[in-house]
Amino acid sequence: MAERRRVLLIDDSTTVCTVVEKLLRECGFEQIEVAHDGPAAIECLEKDAFEIILCDWEMSPMSGVEVLQRLRRDPEARETSFILMSARKEPNWILAAKKAGADCMITKPFTAAMLKQKIGQLGRRL
């Protein structure tokens, strides 16, 4: 059975969005919306509810952490599962992401299996 939960994918790279959207589909997700920056993501979140958000850390004009902080202040959306993506390799970024309120983090590049594992950490069954 196909996945029905809505996913919001946020990344300023069109190439990354194409690849990650394909990986999400491999994980069984069908309802995927894409935003290419923080303001566009906030606009999506004001219109619709999402169960999972996958967001790049380093974007402009609004970083992924800023999107996350804004989401956590919204009483209607603060419980939305948030996965922060980054190409960062230094170990302290995971701590910084947790402090910001991310449910989990994933390092780019990643596979569908790695993404499925991270989504599983959210306590959601695929």
C-alpha positions as CSV (number, residue, x, y, z in Angstrom):
1,M,0.0,0.0,0.0
2,A,1.3,3.5,-0.9
3,E,2.2,6.0,1.8
4,R,-0.4,8.7,2.2
5,R,1.3,11.0,4.7
6,R,2.2,14.4,3.3
7,V,5.9,15.4,3.1
8,L,7.3,18.8,2.6
9,L,10.8,18.8,1.1
10,I,12.8,22.0,1.4
11,D,16.1,22.6,-0.4
12,D,17.5,25.4,-2.5
13,S,19.1,23.0,-4.9
14,T,16.8,21.8,-7.7
15,T,19.1,18.8,-8.2
16,V,18.9,17.8,-4.6
17,C,15.1,18.2,-4.6
18,T,14.9,15.9,-7.6
19,V,17.1,13.2,-6.1
20,V,15.5,13.4,-2.6
21,E,11.9,13.4,-4.0
22,K,12.9,10.2,-5.9
23,L,14.2,8.6,-2.7
24,L,11.0,9.5,-0.9
25,R,9.0,7.9,-3.6
26,E,11.2,4.8,-3.3
27,C,10.3,4.8,0.4
28,G,6.6,4.8,-0.6
29,F,5.6,8.4,-0.2
30,E,3.4,9.8,-2.9
31,Q,2.3,13.2,-1.5
32,I,5.4,15.3,-1.6
33,E,5.5,19.1,-1.9
34,V,8.7,20.9,-2.7
35,A,9.8,24.4,-1.6
36,H,13.1,25.9,-2.7
37,D,13.7,28.3,0.2
38,G,12.5,29.1,3.7
39,P,9.9,31.7,2.8
40,A,8.3,29.4,0.2
41,A,8.3,26.6,2.9
42,I,6.6,28.9,5.4
43,E,4.0,29.7,2.8
44,C,3.4,26.0,2.2
45,L,3.1,25.4,6.0
46,E,0.5,28.2,6.3
47,K,-1.7,26.6,3.6
48,D,-1.3,22.9,4.4
49,A,-0.4,20.4,7.2
50,F,2.5,18.0,6.7
51,E,3.4,15.0,8.8
52,I,7.1,15.1,7.9
53,I,9.4,17.9,6.8
54,L,12.8,17.2,5.2
55,C,14.8,20.5,5.2
56,D,18.3,21.5,4.1
57,W,20.3,23.3,6.8
58,E,22.2,25.8,4.7
59,M,19.8,27.9,2.6
60,S,19.3,31.6,2.0
61,P,17.5,33.9,2.8
62,M,16.3,31.7,5.6
63,S,18.3,28.7,6.9
64,G,16.7,25.3,7.7
65,V,17.2,26.0,11.4
66,E,15.2,29.3,11.1
67,V,12.4,27.4,9.3
68,L,12.5,24.8,12.2
69,Q,12.4,27.5,14.9
70,R,9.5,29.2,13.1
71,L,7.7,25.8,12.9
72,R,8.2,25.1,16.6
73,R,6.6,28.4,17.5
74,D,3.4,27.5,15.6
75,P,1.0,25.7,18.0
76,E,-0.7,24.0,15.0
77,A,2.5,22.7,13.4
78,R,5.0,22.4,16.3
79,E,4.5,18.6,16.5
80,T,5.4,18.0,12.9
81,S,8.3,15.6,12.4
82,F,11.4,17.5,11.2
83,I,14.4,16.0,9.6
84,L,17.3,18.4,9.0
85,M,19.6,17.5,6.1
86,S,23.2,18.7,5.7
87,A,26.4,18.0,3.8
88,R,28.2,18.9,7.0
89,K,30.7,16.3,8.3
90,E,31.7,17.8,11.6
91,P,30.1,16.0,14.6
92,N,28.9,19.1,16.4
93,W,26.3,19.8,13.8
94,I,24.1,17.0,15.1
95,L,24.1,18.5,18.6
96,A,23.3,21.9,17.1
97,A,20.4,20.5,15.1
98,K,19.0,18.7,18.2
99,K,19.3,21.9,20.2
100,A,17.3,23.7,17.5
101,G,14.5,21.2,17.8
102,A,15.1,18.8,14.9
103,D,13.7,15.3,15.5
104,C,16.6,13.8,13.6
105,M,19.3,14.6,11.1
106,I,20.6,13.0,7.9
107,T,23.9,13.7,6.2
108,K,23.9,14.2,2.4
109,P,24.3,12.3,0.2
110,F,22.1,9.5,1.5
111,T,20.2,6.5,0.1
112,A,16.6,5.5,0.3
113,A,17.5,2.9,2.9
114,M,19.2,5.6,5.1
115,L,16.2,7.9,4.7
116,K,13.8,5.1,5.6
117,Q,15.9,4.4,8.7
118,K,15.7,8.1,9.7
119,I,11.9,8.2,9.2
120,G,11.7,5.0,11.3
121,Q,13.5,6.9,14.1
122,L,10.5,9.2,14.1
123,G,8.4,6.3,15.3
124,R,6.5,6.0,12.0
125,R,6.1,2.7,10.3
126,L,6.6,2.6,6.5
